[in-house]
């Protein structure tokens, strides 16, 4: 299956800077235009600025932490340490902004301080317990030695490259330095001339300078890779904190979804089967009263009540199927999806290629995802055919529903697809909709694969 849905989702471009177009063509190859590109000069500026900023940051961090550690014998030590860490967090915000402006690196802010109550002591404890604060301190310590190394390497290769490349010009600017062993210098009042017996020296020197000049942008770019890693890893949110936030959000989605399902079940019972059973009880009561007076009327009323019982049973079956169909538990996705497809208003081809069953929770989500997508096809697509494919790719369960309808489905419009995407996201799933106007519509869903536990 070809996956084209990665395009247009805000993925980072090749250069990492806004406005860059991958398909843009240049007359010069990248190796020749790199020394004069704006990206090169921004990265060079970042490296040059890193040294004075890192000296300031290192001095502040070491001084404040040393002062705080020395004052730990008194009550002032802890607040001083908290102030040191808070200052490092502030420097971290400046460094993220500098990396964003010069390196095109977008780094989210770290997790905020978690204070259970207000007050200075609560703030002090939150700063000291925050992992982001200690990572900012570690960045302040590690940045200085790396900034010194990158500064020295960058200035050396940059100055050597441009000096050697412009070596021929020095003969005209400073002729007194142009004489070799065989060179002759002539000075006059109005002008001077330089005669060179060895032009090969100039050519080789300029060629070496050209090589250094062309290599300098790539050396600087390689050095800034380490800066990118440090800023992203030490000044951004930690993976654990990000995962906790995601799980908290997913838990809220799961709770809201479960509450919505319970309200739907209660509404269906109250408005459907319960109301029908109440009417059935009343009809049977009337039939009981008519039994002695008019047996024929009573028999007709009992027949009508029998029909109501069948209808109520069918509604209860549909309601139970909506909660969790028995065929899914007994026979798996293939049979359950075939059953759903048979109730669709358009012909549906179902193909399930699984060698084993996934975990019941994943299997249930897959079933209801396909069921809701087929309901959308029946209600809105005006399609004449549809197809459902289910397969496994490494540790992912893949679902794809295709129809030849009018298209135009959009997750961002707050439709049922948006709710479906939220449900999938709650279990680390993904929903991708490709539905251009005029069709066809292709909806692809990914779910994490967890195998069914053996009983």
DRENDO-1510 file (C-alpha; in Angstrom, 1 decimal, always signed):
<recs>
REC; n; res; u; v; w
REC; 1; UNK; +0.0; +0.0; +0.0 .
REC; 2; UNK; +1.3; +3.4; -0.9 .
REC; 3; UNK; +1.1; +5.9; +2.0 .
REC; 4; UNK; +0.9; +9.4; +0.7 .
REC; 5; UNK; -0.8; +10.9; +3.7 .
REC; 6; UNK; +2.4; +12.1; +5.3 .
REC; 7; UNK; +2.5; +15.0; +3.0 .
REC; 8; UNK; +0.9; +18.3; +4.0 .
REC; 9; UNK; +0.9; +17.6; +7.8 .
REC; 10; UNK; +3.4; +20.2; +8.8 .
REC; 11; UNK; +6.4; +17.9; +8.7 .
REC; 12; UNK; +9.8; +19.7; +8.9 .
REC; 13; UNK; +11.3; +20.7; +5.6 .
REC; 14; UNK; +14.7; +19.7; +4.4 .
REC; 15; UNK; +16.3; +23.0; +5.5 .
REC; 16; UNK; +14.4; +23.4; +8.7 .
REC; 17; UNK; +13.5; +27.0; +7.9 .
REC; 18; UNK; +10.1; +28.4; +7.0 .
REC; 19; UNK; +9.6; +29.1; +3.3 .
REC; 20; UNK; +11.9; +26.4; +2.1 .
REC; 21; UNK; +10.5; +24.3; -0.8 .
REC; 22; UNK; +11.9; +20.9; -1.4 .
REC; 23; UNK; +11.1; +21.0; -5.0 .
REC; 24; UNK; +12.9; +24.3; -5.5 .
REC; 25; UNK; +15.7; +24.1; -8.0 .
REC; 26; UNK; +18.9; +26.0; -7.8 .
REC; 27; UNK; +21.3; +26.8; -10.6 .
REC; 28; UNK; +24.3; +26.0; -8.4 .
REC; 29; UNK; +24.8; +22.8; -6.5 .
REC; 30; UNK; +24.5; +22.8; -2.7 .
REC; 31; UNK; +28.3; +22.5; -2.2 .
REC; 32; UNK; +29.0; +25.7; -4.2 .
REC; 33; UNK; +26.2; +27.9; -2.8 .
REC; 34; UNK; +26.6; +26.8; +0.8 .
REC; 35; UNK; +29.2; +29.4; +1.7 .
REC; 36; UNK; +26.9; +32.3; +0.8 .
REC; 37; UNK; +23.6; +30.9; +1.9 .
REC; 38; UNK; +21.7; +32.6; +4.7 .
REC; 39; UNK; +21.5; +29.4; +6.6 .
REC; 40; UNK; +25.3; +29.2; +6.8 .
REC; 41; UNK; +25.6; +32.7; +8.1 .
REC; 42; UNK; +22.9; +32.1; +10.7 .
REC; 43; UNK; +24.6; +29.0; +11.9 .
REC; 44; UNK; +27.9; +30.8; +12.0 .
REC; 45; UNK; +26.3; +33.6; +14.0 .
REC; 46; UNK; +24.9; +31.0; +16.4 .
REC; 47; UNK; +28.4; +29.5; +17.0 .
REC; 48; UNK; +30.0; +32.8; +17.5 .
REC; 49; UNK; +27.4; +34.0; +20.0 .
REC; 50; UNK; +27.5; +30.7; +21.9 .
REC; 51; UNK; +30.9; +31.5; +23.4 .
REC; 52; UNK; +30.1; +34.8; +25.3 .
REC; 53; UNK; +26.6; +33.5; +26.2 .
REC; 54; UNK; +28.0; +30.2; +27.5 .
REC; 55; UNK; +30.6; +32.1; +29.6 .
REC; 56; UNK; +27.9; +34.2; +31.1 .
REC; 57; UNK; +25.6; +31.3; +31.7 .
REC; 58; UNK; +28.4; +29.1; +33.2 .
REC; 59; UNK; +29.6; +31.8; +35.5 .
REC; 60; UNK; +26.1; +32.5; +36.8 .
REC; 61; UNK; +25.3; +28.8; +37.3 .
REC; 62; UNK; +28.5; +27.9; +39.1 .
REC; 63; UNK; +28.5; +31.0; +41.2 .
REC; 64; UNK; +24.9; +30.7; +42.3 .
REC; 65; UNK; +25.0; +26.9; +42.9 .
REC; 66; UNK; +28.3; +27.2; +44.9 .
REC; 67; UNK; +26.8; +30.0; +46.9 .
REC; 68; UNK; +23.6; +28.1; +47.6 .
REC; 69; UNK; +25.6; +24.9; +48.5 .
REC; 70; UNK; +27.8; +26.9; +50.9 .
REC; 71; UNK; +24.7; +28.5; +52.5 .
REC; 72; UNK; +22.9; +25.2; +53.1 .
REC; 73; UNK; +24.1; +25.3; +56.7 .
REC; 74; UNK; +21.6; +28.2; +57.0 .
REC; 75; UNK; +18.1; +28.7; +55.9 .
REC; 76; UNK; +19.3; +30.8; +53.0 .
REC; 77; UNK; +20.9; +27.9; +51.0 .
REC; 78; UNK; +17.7; +26.4; +49.7 .
REC; 79; UNK; +16.2; +29.7; +48.3 .
REC; 80; UNK; +19.5; +30.5; +46.7 .
REC; 81; UNK; +19.6; +27.1; +45.0 .
REC; 82; UNK; +16.0; +27.6; +43.8 .
REC; 83; UNK; +17.0; +31.1; +42.5 .
REC; 84; UNK; +19.9; +29.5; +40.6 .
REC; 85; UNK; +17.7; +26.9; +39.0 .
REC; 86; UNK; +15.1; +29.5; +38.2 .
REC; 87; UNK; +17.7; +31.6; +36.5 .
REC; 88; UNK; +18.9; +28.7; +34.5 .
REC; 89; UNK; +15.3; +28.1; +33.3 .
REC; 90; UNK; +15.2; +31.7; +32.2 .
REC; 91; UNK; +18.4; +31.3; +30.3 .
REC; 92; UNK; +17.0; +28.2; +28.8 .
REC; 93; UNK; +14.1; +30.2; +27.4 .
REC; 94; UNK; +16.6; +32.6; +25.8 .
REC; 95; UNK; +18.5; +29.7; +24.3 .
REC; 96; UNK; +15.4; +28.2; +22.8 .
REC; 97; UNK; +14.6; +31.5; +21.2 .
REC; 98; UNK; +18.1; +31.8; +19.9 .
REC; 99; UNK; +18.0; +28.3; +18.5 .
REC; 100; UNK; +14.6; +29.0; +16.9 .
REC; 101; UNK; +15.8; +32.2; +15.2 .
REC; 102; UNK; +19.3; +31.1; +14.0 .
REC; 103; UNK; +19.0; +27.3; +13.7 .
REC; 104; UNK; +15.3; +27.0; +12.8 .
REC; 105; UNK; +14.9; +24.5; +15.7 .
REC; 106; UNK; +11.4; +24.5; +17.2 .
REC; 107; UNK; +11.6; +23.2; +20.8 .
REC; 108; UNK; +8.5; +23.2; +23.0 .
REC; 109; UNK; +8.7; +24.7; +26.5 .
REC; 110; UNK; +9.5; +22.2; +29.3 .
REC; 111; UNK; +6.8; +21.1; +31.7 .
REC; 112; UNK; +5.7; +23.9; +34.0 .
REC; 113; UNK; +6.2; +24.0; +37.7 .
REC; 114; UNK; +3.7; +21.9; +39.6 .
REC; 115; UNK; +2.7; +23.7; +42.8 .
REC; 116; UNK; +0.1; +22.2; +45.1 .
REC; 117; UNK; -0.4; +25.6; +46.9 .
REC; 118; UNK; +0.6; +29.2; +46.5 .
REC; 119; UNK; +3.5; +30.8; +48.3 .
REC; 120; UNK; +7.3; +31.3; +48.2 .
REC; 121; UNK; +8.1; +28.0; +49.9 .
REC; 122; UNK; +5.8; +26.1; +47.5 .
REC; 123; UNK; +7.5; +27.7; +44.6 .
REC; 124; UNK; +10.9; +26.9; +46.0 .
REC; 125; UNK; +10.0; +23.2; +46.4 .
REC; 126; UNK; +8.5; +23.1; +42.9 .
REC; 127; UNK; +11.6; +24.5; +41.4 .
REC; 128; UNK; +13.9; +22.1; +43.2 .
REC; 129; UNK; +11.8; +19.1; +42.4 .
REC; 130; UNK; +11.4; +20.0; +38.7 .
REC; 131; UNK; +13.5; +17.9; +36.3 .
REC; 132; UNK; +13.5; +20.7; +33.8 .
REC; 133; UNK; +15.3; +23.0; +36.3 .
REC; 134; UNK; +18.2; +20.5; +36.7 .
REC; 135; UNK; +18.4; +19.8; +33.0 .
REC; 136; UNK; +18.8; +23.6; +32.4 .
REC; 137; UNK; +21.6; +23.7; +35.0 .
REC; 138; UNK; +23.3; +20.7; +33.3 .
REC; 139; UNK; +23.0; +22.6; +30.0 .
REC; 140; UNK; +24.6; +25.7; +31.5 .
REC; 141; UNK; +27.6; +23.5; +32.6 .
REC; 142; UNK; +28.0; +21.5; +29.5 .
REC; 143; UNK; +27.5; +24.4; +27.0 .
REC; 144; UNK; +30.8; +26.2; +27.9 .
REC; 145; UNK; +33.3; +23.5; +26.9 .
REC; 146; UNK; +31.4; +22.7; +23.7 .
REC; 147; UNK; +31.0; +26.4; +22.8 .
REC; 148; UNK; +34.8; +26.9; +23.2 .
REC; 149; UNK; +35.6; +23.9; +21.0 .
REC; 150; UNK; +33.0; +24.8; +18.3 .
REC; 151; UNK; +34.2; +28.5; +18.4 .
REC; 152; UNK; +37.8; +27.6; +18.0 .
REC; 153; UNK; +37.1; +25.1; +15.1 .
REC; 154; UNK; +34.8; +27.4; +13.3 .
REC; 155; UNK; +36.9; +30.6; +13.5 .
REC; 156; UNK; +40.0; +28.6; +12.5 .
REC; 157; UNK; +38.6; +26.9; +9.4 .
REC; 158; UNK; +36.6; +30.0; +8.4 .
REC; 159; UNK; +39.6; +32.4; +8.7 .
REC; 160; UNK; +42.0; +30.0; +7.1 .
REC; 161; UNK; +39.7; +29.3; +4.2 .
REC; 162; UNK; +38.9; +32.9; +3.3 .
REC; 163; UNK; +42.5; +34.0; +3.9 .
REC; 164; UNK; +44.0; +31.4; +1.5 .
REC; 165; UNK; +41.2; +31.9; -1.0 .
REC; 166; UNK; +42.0; +35.7; -1.2 .
REC; 167; UNK; +45.7; +35.1; -1.1 .
REC; 168; UNK; +46.3; +36.5; -4.6 .
REC; 169; UNK; +44.7; +39.8; -3.5 .
REC; 170; UNK; +47.3; +40.3; -0.9 .
REC; 171; UNK; +49.9; +40.9; -3.5 .
REC; 172; UNK; +48.1; +44.0; -4.6 .
REC; 173; UNK; +47.1; +45.2; -1.1 .
REC; 174; UNK; +50.3; +44.5; +0.7 .
REC; 175; UNK; +53.1; +44.2; -2.0 .
REC; 176; UNK; +55.9; +44.3; +0.6 .
REC; 177; UNK; +54.9; +40.8; +1.7 .
REC; 178; UNK; +54.8; +39.4; -1.8 .
REC; 179; UNK; +58.5; +38.8; -2.3 .
REC; 180; UNK; +59.8; +35.3; -2.4 .
REC; 181; UNK; +63.2; +34.1; -2.9 .
REC; 182; UNK; +63.1; +34.8; -6.6 .
REC; 183; UNK; +60.6; +37.7; -6.5 .
REC; 184; UNK; +61.7; +41.3; -7.3 .
REC; 185; UNK; +60.0; +44.3; -5.7 .
REC; 186; UNK; +60.1; +47.7; -7.2 .
REC; 187; UNK; +58.8; +50.8; -5.3 .
REC; 188; UNK; +58.2; +54.2; -6.8 .
REC; 189; UNK; +56.7; +57.4; -5.8 .
REC; 190; UNK; +53.5; +57.0; -7.8 .
REC; 191; UNK; +53.2; +53.3; -8.3 .
REC; 192; UNK; +54.9; +49.9; -7.7 .
REC; 193; UNK; +55.2; +46.7; -9.6 .
REC; 194; UNK; +55.6; +43.2; -8.5 .
REC; 195; UNK; +57.1; +40.5; -10.6 .
REC; 196; UNK; +56.5; +36.9; -9.6 .
REC; 197; UNK; +58.5; +34.0; -10.9 .
REC; 198; UNK; +56.3; +31.3; -9.3 .
REC; 199; UNK; +52.5; +31.7; -10.0 .
REC; 200; UNK; +52.0; +28.0; -9.1 .
REC; 201; UNK; +52.2; +28.9; -5.5 .
REC; 202; UNK; +49.3; +31.3; -5.8 .
REC; 203; UNK; +47.2; +28.9; -7.6 .
REC; 204; UNK; +47.7; +26.0; -5.1 .
REC; 205; UNK; +47.2; +28.3; -2.2 .
REC; 206; UNK; +43.9; +29.7; -3.6 .
REC; 207; UNK; +42.8; +26.2; -4.4 .
REC; 208; UNK; +43.4; +25.0; -0.9 .
REC; 209; UNK; +41.6; +28.0; +0.4 .
REC; 210; UNK; +38.6; +27.2; -1.9 .
REC; 211; UNK; +38.4; +23.7; -0.4 .
REC; 212; UNK; +38.5; +25.1; +3.1 .
REC; 213; UNK; +35.8; +27.7; +2.2 .
REC; 214; UNK; +33.5; +25.1; +0.7 .
REC; 215; UNK; +34.0; +22.7; +3.6 .
REC; 216; UNK; +33.4; +25.3; +6.3 .
REC; 217; UNK; +29.6; +25.5; +6.1 .
REC; 218; UNK; +29.4; +21.7; +6.5 .
REC; 219; UNK; +31.8; +21.7; +9.4 .
REC; 220; UNK; +29.7; +24.4; +11.1 .
REC; 221; UNK; +26.5; +22.5; +10.3 .
REC; 222; UNK; +28.0; +19.4; +11.9 .
REC; 223; UNK; +29.0; +21.3; +15.0 .
REC; 224; UNK; +25.5; +22.8; +15.4 .
REC; 225; UNK; +24.0; +19.3; +15.3 .
REC; 226; UNK; +25.4; +18.9; +18.8 .
REC; 227; UNK; +23.8; +22.2; +19.8 .
REC; 228; UNK; +20.5; +21.1; +18.5 .
REC; 229; UNK; +20.7; +17.8; +20.5 .
REC; 230; UNK; +21.6; +19.7; +23.7 .
REC; 231; UNK; +18.9; +22.3; +23.3 .
REC; 232; UNK; +16.3; +19.7; +22.4 .
REC; 233; UNK; +17.3; +17.2; +25.0 .
REC; 234; UNK; +18.1; +19.5; +28.0 .
REC; 235; UNK; +15.9; +22.6; +27.4 .
REC; 236; UNK; +12.8; +21.0; +26.0 .
REC; 237; UNK; +10.2; +18.8; +27.7 .
REC; 238; UNK; +11.3; +15.4; +28.8 .
REC; 239; UNK; +9.9; +12.3; +27.1 .
REC; 240; UNK; +8.5; +11.1; +30.4 .
REC; 241; UNK; +6.7; +14.4; +31.1 .
REC; 242; UNK; +5.4; +14.6; +27.6 .
REC; 243; UNK; +4.1; +11.0; +27.9 .
REC; 244; UNK; +2.4; +11.8; +31.2 .
REC; 245; UNK; +0.6; +14.8; +29.6 .
REC; 246; UNK; -0.5; +12.6; +26.7 .
REC; 247; UNK; -1.7; +9.9; +29.0 .
REC; 248; UNK; -3.6; +12.5; +31.1 .
REC; 249; UNK; -5.2; +13.8; +28.0 .
REC; 250; UNK; -6.0; +10.3; +26.7 .
REC; 251; UNK; -7.5; +9.4; +30.0 .
REC; 252; UNK; -9.8; +12.4; +29.8 .
REC; 253; UNK; -10.9; +11.3; +26.3 .
REC; 254; UNK; -11.5; +7.8; +27.5 .
REC; 255; UNK; -13.6; +8.9; +30.4 .
REC; 256; UNK; -15.6; +11.3; +28.2 .
REC; 257; UNK; -16.1; +8.6; +25.6 .
REC; 258; UNK; -17.2; +6.1; +28.2 .
REC; 259; UNK; -19.6; +8.6; +29.7 .
REC; 260; UNK; -21.1; +9.4; +26.3 .
REC; 261; UNK; -21.5; +5.7; +25.6 .
REC; 262; UNK; -23.3; +5.2; +28.9 .
REC; 263; UNK; -25.6; +8.1; +28.1 .
REC; 264; UNK; -26.3; +6.7; +24.7 .
REC; 265; UNK; -27.2; +3.3; +26.1 .
REC; 266; UNK; -29.4; +4.8; +28.7 .
REC; 267; UNK; -31.2; +6.9; +26.1 .
REC; 268; UNK; -31.7; +3.9; +23.8 .
REC; 269; UNK; -33.1; +1.8; +26.6 .
REC; 270; UNK; -35.3; +4.6; +27.9 .
REC; 271; UNK; -36.7; +5.7; +24.5 .
REC; 272; UNK; -36.7; +2.3; +22.8 .
REC; 273; UNK; -37.0; -1.0; +24.6 .
REC; 274; UNK; -38.1; +0.4; +27.9 .
REC; 275; UNK; -40.9; +2.4; +26.4 .
REC; 276; UNK; -42.0; -0.5; +24.2 .
REC; 277; UNK; -42.1; -2.9; +27.2 .
REC; 278; UNK; -44.2; -0.4; +29.2 .
REC; 279; UNK; -46.6; -0.2; +26.3 .
REC; 280; UNK; -46.6; -4.0; +26.1 .
REC; 281; UNK; -47.4; -4.4; +29.8 .
REC; 282; UNK; -50.4; -2.0; +29.4 .
REC; 283; UNK; -51.6; -3.9; +26.3 .
REC; 284; UNK; -51.4; -7.2; +28.2 .
REC; 285; UNK; -53.3; -5.7; +31.1 .
REC; 286; UNK; -56.1; -4.6; +28.8 .
REC; 287; UNK; -56.1; -8.0; +27.1 .
REC; 288; UNK; -56.5; -9.6; +30.5 .
REC; 289; UNK; -59.6; -7.5; +31.3 .
REC; 290; UNK; -61.1; -8.2; +27.9 .
REC; 291; UNK; -60.5; -12.0; +28.2 .
REC; 292; UNK; -63.8; -12.8; +29.8 .
REC; 293; UNK; -65.9; -10.1; +28.0 .
REC; 294; UNK; -64.7; -10.5; +24.5 .
REC; 295; UNK; -62.2; -13.3; +24.0 .
REC; 296; UNK; -61.7; -12.5; +20.3 .
REC; 297; UNK; -60.6; -8.9; +21.0 .
REC; 298; UNK; -58.3; -10.2; +23.8 .
REC; 299; UNK; -56.7; -12.7; +21.4 .
REC; 300; UNK; -56.1; -10.0; +18.9 .
REC; 301; UNK; -54.5; -7.8; +21.6 .
REC; 302; UNK; -52.3; -10.7; +22.6 .
REC; 303; UNK; -51.2; -11.2; +19.0 .
REC; 304; UNK; -50.3; -7.5; +18.8 .
REC; 305; UNK; -48.4; -7.8; +22.1 .
REC; 306; UNK; -46.5; -10.7; +20.7 .
REC; 307; UNK; -45.4; -8.6; +17.8 .
REC; 308; UNK; -44.3; -5.9; +20.2 .
REC; 309; UNK; -42.2; -8.5; +22.2 .
REC; 310; UNK; -40.4; -9.5; +19.0 .
REC; 311; UNK; -39.7; -5.8; +18.2 .
REC; 312; UNK; -38.4; -5.2; +21.7 .
REC; 313; UNK; -36.2; -8.2; +21.5 .
REC; 314; UNK; -34.7; -7.0; +18.2 .
REC; 315; UNK; -34.0; -3.6; +19.7 .
REC; 316; UNK; -32.3; -5.2; +22.7 .
REC; 317; UNK; -30.2; -7.4; +20.3 .
REC; 318; UNK; -29.2; -4.3; +18.4 .
REC; 319; UNK; -28.3; -2.5; +21.6 .
REC; 320; UNK; -26.3; -5.5; +22.8 .
REC; 321; UNK; -24.5; -5.6; +19.5 .
REC; 322; UNK; -23.7; -2.0; +19.8 .
REC; 323; UNK; -22.1; -2.6; +23.2 .
REC; 324; UNK; -20.0; -5.6; +22.1 .
REC; 325; UNK; -21.2; -8.1; +19.5 .
REC; 326; UNK; -21.2; -11.7; +20.4 .
REC; 327; UNK; -19.9; -12.7; +17.0 .
REC; 328; UNK; -16.7; -10.6; +17.6 .
REC; 329; UNK; -16.0; -12.5; +20.8 .
REC; 330; UNK; -16.7; -15.9; +19.4 .
REC; 331; UNK; -15.3; -15.7; +15.9 .
REC; 332; UNK; -13.1; -12.6; +15.6 .
REC; 333; UNK; -12.8; -9.6; +13.3 .
REC; 334; UNK; -13.4; -11.4; +10.0 .
REC; 335; UNK; -16.8; -12.7; +10.9 .
REC; 336; UNK; -17.8; -9.5; +12.8 .
REC; 337; UNK; -16.8; -7.2; +10.0 .
REC; 338; UNK; -18.6; -9.3; +7.5 .
REC; 339; UNK; -21.7; -9.1; +9.6 .
REC; 340; UNK; -21.4; -5.3; +9.7 .
REC; 341; UNK; -20.8; -5.1; +6.0 .
REC; 342; UNK; -23.9; -7.2; +5.2 .
REC; 343; UNK; -26.0; -4.4; +6.9 .
REC; 344; UNK; -24.4; -1.6; +4.9 .
REC; 345; UNK; -26.5; +0.0; +2.1 .
REC; 346; UNK; -23.8; -0.6; -0.5 .
REC; 347; UNK; -21.9; -3.7; -1.4 .
REC; 348; UNK; -18.8; -4.0; +0.7 .
REC; 349; UNK; -15.8; -6.3; +0.1 .
REC; 350; UNK; -14.1; -7.4; +3.3 .
REC; 351; UNK; -10.6; -8.8; +3.5 .
REC; 352; UNK; -9.0; -9.6; +6.8 .
REC; 353; UNK; -5.4; -10.8; +6.7 .
REC; 354; UNK; -4.5; -11.7; +10.3 .
REC; 355; UNK; -2.7; -14.9; +11.5 .
REC; 356; UNK; -3.7; -14.3; +15.1 .
REC; 357; UNK; -6.2; -12.3; +17.0 .
REC; 358; UNK; -5.3; -9.0; +18.7 .
REC; 359; UNK; -6.1; -8.1; +22.3 .
REC; 360; UNK; -9.9; -7.8; +22.9 .
REC; 361; UNK; -9.6; -4.1; +23.6 .
REC; 362; UNK; -7.8; -3.4; +20.3 .
REC; 363; UNK; -10.1; -5.8; +18.5 .
REC; 364; UNK; -13.2; -4.0; +19.8 .
REC; 365; UNK; -11.8; -0.6; +18.8 .
REC; 366; UNK; -11.1; -1.9; +15.3 .
REC; 367; UNK; -14.6; -3.3; +15.0 .
REC; 368; UNK; -16.3; -0.1; +16.1 .
REC; 369; UNK; -14.0; +2.0; +13.9 .
REC; 370; UNK; -15.0; +0.1; +10.8 .
REC; 371; UNK; -18.6; +0.0; +11.9 .
REC; 372; UNK; -18.8; +3.7; +12.2 .
REC; 373; UNK; -17.0; +4.3; +8.9 .
REC; 374; UNK; -19.5; +2.0; +7.1 .
REC; 375; UNK; -22.4; +3.9; +8.7 .
REC; 376; UNK; -20.9; +7.1; +7.4 .
REC; 377; UNK; -20.8; +5.5; +3.9 .
REC; 378; UNK; -24.4; +4.5; +4.2 .
REC; 379; UNK; -25.6; +7.9; +5.3 .
REC; 380; UNK; -23.4; +10.4; +3.5 .
REC; 381; UNK; -21.2; +9.1; +0.8 .
REC; 382; UNK; -23.7; +8.2; -2.0 .
REC; 383; UNK; -21.3; +5.5; -3.0 .
REC; 384; UNK; -22.0; +2.4; -5.0 .
REC; 385; UNK; -19.3; +0.1; -3.5 .
REC; 386; UNK; -16.9; +0.0; -0.6 .
REC; 387; UNK; -14.0; -2.1; +0.6 .
REC; 388; UNK; -12.6; -2.9; +4.0 .
REC; 389; UNK; -9.0; -4.2; +4.5 .
REC; 390; UNK; -7.5; -5.3; +7.8 .
REC; 391; UNK; -3.9; -6.4; +8.1 .
REC; 392; UNK; -0.9; -6.3; +10.5 .
REC; 393; UNK; +2.4; -4.4; +9.8 .
REC; 394; UNK; +5.0; -5.2; +12.5 .
REC; 395; UNK; +3.5; -3.9; +15.7 .
REC; 396; UNK; +0.6; -2.0; +14.2 .
REC; 397; UNK; -2.9; -3.1; +13.2 .
REC; 398; UNK; -3.9; -1.4; +10.0 .
REC; 399; UNK; -7.5; -0.7; +8.9 .
REC; 400; UNK; -8.5; +0.8; +5.6 .
REC; 401; UNK; -12.0; +1.6; +4.4 .
REC; 402; UNK; -12.4; +2.9; +0.8 .
REC; 403; UNK; -15.5; +4.0; -1.1 .
REC; 404; UNK; -16.3; +5.6; -4.4 .
REC; 405; UNK; -18.6; +8.3; -3.0 .
REC; 406; UNK; -18.7; +12.0; -3.5 .
REC; 407; UNK; -15.8; +12.6; -1.0 .
REC; 408; UNK; -15.3; +15.8; +1.0 .
REC; 409; UNK; -14.9; +14.1; +4.4 .
REC; 410; UNK; -12.9; +16.2; +6.8 .
REC; 411; UNK; -11.7; +15.4; +10.3 .
REC; 412; UNK; -11.2; +19.1; +11.2 .
REC; 413; UNK; -14.9; +20.0; +10.8 .
REC; 414; UNK; -15.9; +18.4; +14.1 .
REC; 415; UNK; -17.9; +15.6; +12.6 .
REC; 416; UNK; -18.1; +12.0; +13.7 .
REC; 417; UNK; -14.6; +11.5; +12.2 .
REC; 418; UNK; -13.2; +13.9; +14.7 .
REC; 419; UNK; -14.6; +11.9; +17.6 .
REC; 420; UNK; -13.3; +8.7; +16.0 .
REC; 421; UNK; -9.8; +10.2; +15.7 .
REC; 422; UNK; -9.9; +11.2; +19.4 .
REC; 423; UNK; -10.9; +7.6; +20.4 .
REC; 424; UNK; -8.0; +6.2; +18.3 .
REC; 425; UNK; -5.6; +8.8; +19.7 .
REC; 426; UNK; -6.5; +7.7; +23.3 .
REC; 427; UNK; -4.9; +4.3; +22.6 .
REC; 428; UNK; -1.9; +5.7; +20.5 .
REC; 429; UNK; -3.8; +5.2; +17.3 .
REC; 430; UNK; -3.9; +7.3; +14.2 .
REC; 431; UNK; -6.7; +8.2; +11.8 .
REC; 432; UNK; -5.9; +9.6; +8.3 .
REC; 433; UNK; -8.6; +10.7; +5.9 .
REC; 434; UNK; -7.9; +11.2; +2.2 .
REC; 435; UNK; -11.2; +12.4; +0.7 .
REC; 436; UNK; -10.9; +14.9; -2.1 .
REC; 437; UNK; -14.0; +16.5; -3.5 .
REC; 438; UNK; -15.6; +14.1; -6.0 .
REC; 439; UNK; -14.0; +11.1; -4.3 .
REC; 440; UNK; -12.9; +8.5; -3.8 .
REC; 441; UNK; -12.6; +8.5; +0.0 .
REC; 442; UNK; -9.8; +6.5; +1.7 .
REC; 443; UNK; -9.7; +6.3; +5.5 .
REC; 444; UNK; -6.7; +4.6; +7.1 .
REC; 445; UNK; -6.5; +3.8; +10.8 .
REC; 446; UNK; -3.6; +2.5; +12.7 .
REC; 447; UNK; -3.8; +0.8; +16.1 .
REC; 448; UNK; -1.0; -0.6; +18.3 .
REC; 449; UNK; -0.8; -4.3; +18.0 .
REC; 450; UNK; -1.2; -6.3; +21.2 .
REC; 451; UNK; -1.7; -10.0; +20.9 .
REC; 452; UNK; -4.5; -11.8; +22.6 .
REC; 453; UNK; -3.5; -13.4; +25.9 .
REC; 454; UNK; -3.8; -17.1; +26.0 .
REC; 455; UNK; -6.4; -18.3; +28.5 .
</recs>
